[in-house]
């Protein structure tokens, strides 16, 4: 049962992420922004 819930949550999360940025270019921009935020936090 736990495995089914984990798979369902992963699928829901994946659909949300992929619908938020419709293209691979959009995904790349999102990853870049995330990297910049992590880098900013690390430099503080």
Secondary structure as UniProt FT lines:
FT   HELIX           2..20
FT   HELIX           24..43
//
